[in-house]
Amino acid sequence: MVLRVLVVATSRKTRGGITSVVKAHETGEQWDKYHCRWIQTHRDGPAWRKLLYLFTALLEYLVLLPWYDIVHIHVATTQSARRKKIFFELGHIYNKADGHAEKSLPSYTFARQWLQHYGYDLQKRRVTSGELRNKNVWWVTKQ
């Protein structure tokens, strides 16, 4: 069974580090191997555009979430984390993991504090089976 990964991050059209990182991943072989799909949650511009991107992303996420195994959520700032909270919540309802082979959040301490504030925890686990076998994965769990 091949794992499928939903990547929740800012838009391709937004300047910044997260966009650059996700674009780089998009060109790698792992993007196709894990059937990655980029859900674009935010774009620079006026408030109406930001809201449009958020609502469109939520609809896309709700439709695709049941069909994917892992949700990978990029968080950059406190505001970014607030926007992504609903994606964490929905992922938890569907029992999806936020897995990655290395730290993808800007600061482990910041990420863990933010997650704990909303009733989650960030832990490093070693996967024992499947496609990610013998890989260290960052796992978001509900406390």
N, C-alpha and C positions, 0 to 999 in steps of 0.2 A: 504494500500500500504506500503510495506517495503522499506525503503531507502537503497540504495546501495552506498558504500563509496570506492573511490579509494584513497589509501594511497601512497603518493610519498615520498620516503625516500632512504637513502643509502642502500647498499646491506646487506643481512643476513651474508655475509662472511667478512664484514668490522667490525673492532673493534670500540667500542665507545658507547656513551650514547644513541644516537638516535636508533641505532640498538637494543640495550638492551630494550629500551622503546617499540619499535614496536614489538619485539619478545614477550614481556610481554603482550601487547594488543592481539597479535595473539593467545595466550592461553586462553584469556577470552571469556566469552559467547557472548559479544558484537560483536566479530569478525565474528561469524557465523550469529548472529541476523541481522547485517547490511550488510551481504554479502561483507565483506571487501576484497580488492585485493591489494597486495603490489607490487608496481612498483619500481624496484630497479635501481636507477639512477647513482650510483657511487660505485666503489670498489677500495680498496687499491691495488697498484701495478704500473706497467709501464704505460706510457701515452696511448699506444694502447689499453690496457685493459679498462682504464677509458673512452676513446672515444667509444669503443665497447658497454660498459654498457649504456652510455648516448644515443647513437643512437638507441639501442635496446629498451630502456625505452621510447624514443619518439615515436617509431613505435607502441609499445604496448599501450601507452597512447592515441594516435590518434585513434586506433581501438576501445578501450574500453570507451573512454570519453563520447560518445553520450548515452551510456547505463547506466551510473552512475549518481546519484543525487548530491553527495557531493564529492569534491576533498579535501583531507587533505594533506597539503604539509609541511613536516618537513624541517626547515632551521636551520643550526648550526652556520655557519660562513659567512663572506662576500663572500668568494669563493663559498660556498654552495648556497648562495642566488643568485649569478650570474648564476650558473648552473640551478637553478629552475625558473629563470625569464620566460623562454619560456613556462614552465608548467602553470605559473600564466596567461600568455597572452592567451594561448589556452583555459584554463578554462574560462576566461572572454568571449572569442568569443562564447563559448558554453553556456554561462550564468550559470556556475556552481559556487556554493558557497564553500568557504573553511571554513567548520564549525567544531567546537569542543566544548565540554562542559567546557573546562578549557584552560588556556594558554598553548599552545604547543610549541611556539617559545621561543628561549632561553632568550630573553629579549624583553619585550613588547616595550620599547623605541626604541631599535635597529630595531626591526621588523617594527614598524610604520614608522620610519625615512627612512628605506630602501624602503618600499612600497611606501611612498609618493614621494621619489626620482624618482620612475618609474611610477608615476601617479595613484597610488592606495591609499586606506586608510584602516586601520584596526579598526573595530568598534565592540563593544560588543552589541549584540541584544538579546532580549528575543523572542523565537519562540512561535507563538501562535496557531499553528496547526500541525498536522502530528505526526510522530514518535518522534520528538524532542520537542514536546509541553512542555511549561513551563521550558525549559532549556535555560541557557545563552550560546550563541554561538558566537565565534569570526568570524566575517564576513569580507571578503576582497571585497572591492568595487572599481570600477573605478571612479576616480575623474572627 
